[in-house]
Amino acid sequence: MNSYKTFDILDKKKCLRMQFKQAGNFITNKLKKELSANYIYHNIDHTTDVYYAAENLGRLEKISDADMKLLLTAAAYHDSGFLRFNNGHEEESCRIAADALPRFGYSEYDINLICGMIRATRVPQSPKTLLERILVDADLDYLGRDDFFEVGDKLFNELRLAGALGSKMDWNKMQLDFMESHSYFTKSAINLREAKKAANTAQIKAQLLTNHTTK
């Protein structure tokens, strides 16, 4: 049998085995019901945003249907650790996924791949596989979008509420440092987001310069 056909058959069997929608609904419902309202940024809206960004990048990168299901499962679970705590939430997200996903037909191999993607989102990011690169890029997709400042304000308010950040100028300095050190990993994300990310970075610089010169 042709090797490509063999992989197609294996992918179809994997897709049939995994209860993909049920697994997603399970964690989505938990996030909606149990996540603290203090997570102004790391909430169900962010998870949904990353999910659809990952789906878009996955299609552009032409991944298989089975890999798409693994990618989107990782996107759905990648910040579930915030249900318990924020420090080291990636590992907690992996523990939640490893506990929940077997009941939805995911194998140990599937879960290891999913946890690899989740762990790759930890800053500083160091993805090794294509699926990890896609999820990492999806997690920070907003850096190169028109709604960058709107989304960023949610993270600023979350950090300020937690006592981790002071003024808006401090926030802009932190954003600038991060933006200048950040790179997208997939060709698709670079093509889609890099130009707008550069424009957003320039706008932050302009704001900092304005604040400095008006003092």
C-alpha positions as CSV (number, residue, x, y, z in Angstrom):
1,M,0.0,0.0,0.0
2,N,1.2,3.5,-0.8
3,S,2.7,5.1,2.3
4,Y,0.6,8.3,1.9
5,K,-2.6,6.3,1.7
6,T,-1.5,4.4,4.9
7,F,-1.1,7.7,6.8
8,D,-4.5,8.9,5.4
9,I,-6.1,5.8,6.9
10,L,-4.3,6.2,10.2
11,D,-5.4,9.9,10.3
12,K,-9.0,8.9,9.7
13,K,-9.0,6.3,12.4
14,K,-7.5,8.8,14.9
15,C,-10.2,11.3,14.0
16,L,-12.9,8.8,14.5
17,R,-11.5,7.7,17.9
18,M,-11.1,11.2,19.3
19,Q,-14.3,12.8,20.7
20,F,-13.0,16.1,19.6
21,K,-16.1,18.3,20.1
22,Q,-16.9,16.8,23.5
23,A,-13.3,17.4,24.7
24,G,-13.5,21.0,23.7
25,N,-16.9,21.5,25.2
26,F,-15.8,20.0,28.5
27,I,-13.0,22.5,29.0
28,T,-14.9,25.5,27.5
29,N,-17.7,25.0,30.0
30,K,-15.3,24.7,32.9
31,L,-13.6,28.0,31.9
32,K,-16.9,29.8,31.5
33,K,-18.2,28.6,34.9
34,E,-15.1,28.4,37.1
35,L,-12.4,30.8,36.0
36,S,-11.9,33.8,38.3
37,A,-13.3,37.2,37.0
38,N,-9.8,38.6,37.8
39,Y,-8.6,37.1,34.6
40,I,-9.6,40.0,32.3
41,Y,-7.2,38.8,29.6
42,H,-6.7,35.1,30.3
43,N,-10.3,34.1,30.0
44,I,-12.6,32.3,27.6
45,D,-12.4,35.1,25.1
46,H,-8.6,34.6,24.8
47,T,-9.0,30.9,24.5
48,T,-11.5,31.3,21.7
49,D,-9.3,33.8,20.0
50,V,-6.3,31.5,20.1
51,Y,-8.5,28.6,18.9
52,Y,-9.6,30.4,15.8
53,A,-6.1,31.8,15.1
54,A,-4.7,28.3,15.4
55,E,-7.3,26.9,13.0
56,N,-6.5,29.6,10.5
57,L,-2.7,29.1,10.7
58,G,-3.2,25.3,10.6
59,R,-5.1,25.6,7.3
60,L,-2.5,27.9,5.8
61,E,0.2,25.5,6.9
62,K,-1.8,22.6,5.3
63,I,-1.7,20.3,8.3
64,S,-3.7,17.1,8.3
65,D,-7.2,16.7,9.7
66,A,-5.9,14.6,12.6
67,D,-3.2,17.1,13.4
68,M,-5.8,19.9,13.2
69,K,-7.8,18.2,15.9
70,L,-4.7,17.8,18.1
71,L,-3.8,21.5,17.5
72,L,-7.3,22.8,18.4
73,T,-7.5,20.6,21.4
74,A,-4.2,22.1,22.6
75,A,-5.6,25.6,21.9
76,A,-8.7,24.8,24.0
77,Y,-6.7,23.5,26.9
78,H,-3.6,25.7,26.7
79,D,-4.6,28.2,29.5
80,S,-6.8,25.9,31.5
81,G,-4.2,25.9,34.3
82,F,-5.5,29.3,35.2
83,L,-8.4,27.5,36.8
84,R,-6.1,26.6,39.6
85,F,-3.2,29.1,39.6
86,N,-1.3,31.4,37.2
87,N,2.4,30.7,38.1
88,G,3.4,27.7,36.0
89,H,-0.1,27.4,34.5
90,E,1.3,25.6,31.4
91,E,2.2,22.5,33.4
92,E,-1.1,22.7,35.2
93,S,-2.9,22.9,31.8
94,C,-1.0,19.8,30.8
95,R,-2.2,18.0,34.0
96,I,-5.8,19.0,33.3
97,A,-5.5,17.8,29.7
98,A,-3.9,14.5,30.8
99,D,-6.7,13.9,33.3
100,A,-9.6,14.8,31.0
101,L,-8.7,13.7,27.5
102,P,-8.4,9.9,27.9
103,R,-12.2,9.8,28.6
104,F,-12.7,11.4,25.2
105,G,-10.6,8.8,23.3
106,Y,-7.3,10.5,23.2
107,S,-4.3,8.2,23.5
108,E,-1.1,8.8,25.6
109,Y,0.7,9.7,22.3
110,D,-2.0,12.3,21.5
111,I,-1.7,13.8,24.9
112,N,2.0,14.0,24.8
113,L,1.8,16.0,21.5
114,I,-0.8,18.2,23.0
115,C,1.2,18.9,26.1
116,G,4.3,19.6,24.0
117,M,2.2,22.4,22.2
118,I,1.0,23.8,25.5
119,R,4.4,23.8,27.1
120,A,5.8,25.6,24.0
121,T,3.6,28.6,24.7
122,R,5.6,29.4,27.9
123,V,7.7,32.6,27.5
124,P,10.4,32.6,26.3
125,Q,8.9,30.4,23.6
126,S,11.0,27.6,22.0
127,P,8.7,25.5,19.8
128,K,10.3,22.5,18.1
129,T,7.6,21.0,15.9
130,L,5.2,22.6,13.3
131,L,2.2,22.1,15.5
132,E,4.1,23.8,18.4
133,R,5.1,26.7,16.2
134,I,1.5,27.2,15.1
135,L,0.1,27.3,18.6
136,V,2.8,29.6,19.8
137,D,2.0,32.0,16.9
138,A,-1.7,31.7,17.5
139,D,-1.2,32.5,21.2
140,L,0.3,35.9,20.3
141,D,-1.6,36.5,17.0
142,Y,-3.0,39.7,18.4
143,L,0.4,41.4,18.4
144,G,0.1,41.9,14.6
145,R,-3.6,42.8,14.4
146,D,-5.7,46.0,14.4
147,D,-7.1,45.2,17.8
148,F,-3.7,45.0,19.4
149,F,-4.2,47.9,21.8
150,E,-7.7,46.8,22.8
151,V,-6.5,43.3,23.6
152,G,-3.3,44.6,25.3
153,D,-5.3,46.8,27.6
154,K,-7.1,43.7,28.9
155,L,-3.7,42.2,29.8
156,F,-2.6,45.5,31.4
157,N,-5.7,45.7,33.6
158,E,-5.3,42.0,34.6
159,L,-1.6,42.6,35.6
160,R,-2.5,45.8,37.4
161,L,-5.3,44.1,39.3
162,A,-2.8,41.4,40.4
163,G,-0.4,44.1,41.6
164,A,2.2,43.0,39.1
165,L,2.3,46.3,37.2
166,G,2.0,50.0,37.9
167,S,1.5,52.8,35.4
168,K,0.6,52.7,31.7
169,M,4.1,53.9,30.9
170,D,5.6,50.9,32.7
171,W,3.2,48.8,30.7
172,N,4.3,50.4,27.4
173,K,8.0,49.9,28.3
174,M,7.3,46.2,29.0
175,Q,5.3,45.8,25.8
176,L,8.1,47.5,23.7
177,D,10.7,45.2,25.2
178,F,8.6,42.2,24.4
179,M,7.6,43.2,20.9
180,E,11.2,43.9,19.9
181,S,12.4,40.5,21.1
182,H,9.4,38.6,19.7
183,S,9.4,36.7,16.4
184,Y,6.7,34.7,14.7
185,F,7.8,31.1,13.9
186,T,5.6,30.0,10.9
187,K,5.8,31.5,7.5
188,S,2.0,32.0,7.5
189,A,2.1,34.1,10.7
190,I,5.0,36.1,9.4
191,N,3.1,36.9,6.2
192,L,-0.1,37.7,8.0
193,R,1.1,39.6,11.1
194,E,4.7,40.8,10.9
195,A,4.0,44.1,9.1
196,K,1.2,45.2,11.4
197,K,3.2,44.1,14.5
198,A,6.0,46.4,13.3
199,A,3.4,49.2,13.0
200,N,2.1,48.5,16.5
201,T,5.6,48.5,17.9
202,A,6.3,51.9,16.2
203,Q,3.1,53.3,17.8
204,I,4.2,52.2,21.3
205,K,7.6,53.9,20.7
206,A,5.8,57.1,19.7
207,Q,3.6,57.0,22.8
208,L,6.7,56.6,25.0
209,L,8.5,59.4,23.2
210,T,5.5,61.7,23.6
211,N,5.3,60.9,27.3
212,H,9.0,61.5,27.7
213,T,9.0,64.9,25.9
214,T,6.0,66.2,27.7
215,K,7.5,65.8,31.1
